[in-house]
Structures are given as structure tokens and as C-alpha cells.
């Protein structure tokens, strides 16, 4: 392993490409873990514009810095909007016309399906479904499949179980996307770059000193210039400036 690391540091091209591969690979990995439905849900639910993955990363970073109670409350809220996107896609795939209300706080319904209002509930407890029907008895509810066993004696014309809609899965995809968005702004990357740069340059400068092409003083200055520039560049990239 030590020999492999030395070989890497001896070859500037290999070390640059290896580092680029590590950082870009990490970015791609995090990006692929973000479900587009979650970005759409957050953009719809929040006043600020969150229409692309970089704005979503900034949002996720802020969310991750909240207290546990506040963070969980936000996850629960976002999860509901993600469920709406999931149901909308399912209905559209069957040829139905689906529209979203103008406001995320629309009273009584979440979607218009073929012009008819419907409510989406992706929850653990059937009581939330019953509360909706008590308040809006004429607006049907589409629910997650975990509630199927709790609904046999309820009005089937007002409650529909959506195939594939799982409260557990929707929550997981929401959490995973938020976590991946936060990790896109990983501030450890510049320091990894610094370590690689120092290792590469220190080795190169040592060879130059031994060959008489520079002295220790100028060698240290060259290392400082190169690594500082790399660190600043990494910081700017990680903050989206």
C-alpha cells in the first residue's frame, strides 16, 4: 500500500486524475441518490426557489443543521408532498389528467384528478384519514398500502389504496435525498485535496532539491502557493460561489 501511494504521488497526472475521479465520483454518487420527486416537492412546498440540484443541496445543508425536533418535522412535511408527486405519476401513467393546486396549503385537497379534488394521505395512523373524511366527507382520499388492513369497514368509495405507495419507502427516499443533498456540500473535500497536494509537491520538491534545481526555502514557498490555491478552489467549489 505504501509503494502504491508513493507511485501515485510521484506521478502528477495520476494523482490529479485519481483525486478528480474520487471527488467527481462522490458528487455523482450523491446526485444519483437524490430523487427528482423530492426536489419537485420541496420546490412546491417552500417559498424560495429550489428548482435545481444545487439549490436543493443548499436547502438540505440548512435543514441538516436544524435541531432534531425541527428536522423531523420538516421531513414529515416534505414526505407528504413527495407522496403527492408519487400518486400523481401513478395516475398519469394510467391516462388520468392530474393537476396540482396553486398553493401547497390548499384546504381540503392535494390534487385535481380529471377535474375532481382528491386528498393524499401517506401516514402511519388511519386516524388522519378519518379526520379528513369527517371534515371533508365529499373529497375522497388516496392512501398508502400500509393502511389497507385498517380500512376494511370504511367506505370504499371514499378511500383508495394506491398500489406501490408505501409510507416507509416515501420517508426513506425523502431522508436519503436530503442526506445526499447535504453531502454534496461536503467541506472535507478541500482538505483531502490539500493532503494530496502536499504529498505530491513535497515529493517533487524533495527530488528537485536533491538534483540541485531548487533549495529548501523556495521549495516550501512553491508548496504553499500550490496547496493554498487548491484549498481556495476547493472551498469555492464546495460552497457554490
Rosetta blueprint (number, residue, H / E / L):
1 X L
2 X H
3 X H
4 X H
5 X H
6 X H
7 X H
8 X H
9 X H
10 X H
11 X L
12 X H
13 X H
14 X H
15 X H
16 X H
17 X H
18 X H
19 X H
20 X H
21 X H
22 X H
23 X H
24 X H
25 X H
26 X H
27 X H
28 X H
29 X H
30 X H
31 X H
32 X H
33 X L
34 X L
35 X L
36 X H
37 X H
38 X H
39 X H
40 X H
41 X H
42 X H
43 X H
44 X H
45 X H
46 X L
47 X L
48 X L
49 X L
50 X L
51 X L
52 X L
53 X H
54 X H
55 X H
56 X H
57 X H
58 X H
59 X H
60 X H
61 X H
62 X H
63 X H
64 X H
65 X L
66 X L
67 X L
68 X H
69 X H
70 X H
71 X H
72 X H
73 X H
74 X H
75 X H
76 X H
77 X H
78 X H
79 X H
80 X H
81 X H
82 X H
83 X H
84 X H
85 X H
86 X H
87 X H
88 X H
89 X H
90 X H
91 X H
92 X H
93 X H
94 X L
95 X L
96 X L
97 X L
98 X E
99 X E
100 X E
101 X L
102 X L
103 X L
104 X L
105 X L
106 X L
107 X L
108 X L
109 X L
110 X L
111 X E
112 X E
113 X E
114 X L
115 X L
116 X E
117 X E
118 X E
119 X E
120 X E
121 X E
122 X L
123 X L
124 X L
125 X L
126 X L
127 X H
128 X H
129 X H
130 X H
131 X H
132 X H
133 X H
134 X H
135 X H
136 X L
137 X L
138 X L
139 X L
140 X L
141 X E
142 X E
143 X E
144 X L
145 X H
146 X H
147 X H
148 X H
149 X H
150 X H
151 X L
152 X L
153 X L
154 X L
155 X L
156 X L
157 X L
158 X L
159 X E
160 X E
161 X E
162 X L
163 X L
164 X L
165 X L
166 X L
167 X H
168 X H
169 X H
170 X H
171 X H
172 X H
173 X H
174 X H
175 X H
176 X H
177 X H
178 X H
179 X H
180 X H
181 X H
182 X H
183 X H
184 X L
185 X L
186 X L
187 X L
188 X L
189 X H
190 X H
191 X H
192 X H
193 X H
194 X H
195 X H
196 X H
197 X H
198 X H
199 X H
200 X H
201 X H
202 X H
203 X H
204 X H
205 X H
206 X H
207 X H
208 X H
209 X H
210 X H
211 X L
212 X L
213 X L
214 X L
215 X L
216 X H
217 X H
218 X H
219 X H
220 X H
221 X H
222 X H
223 X H
224 X H
225 X H
226 X H
227 X H
228 X H
229 X H
230 X H
231 X H
232 X H
233 X H
234 X H
235 X H
236 X H
237 X H
238 X H
239 X H
240 X L
241 X L
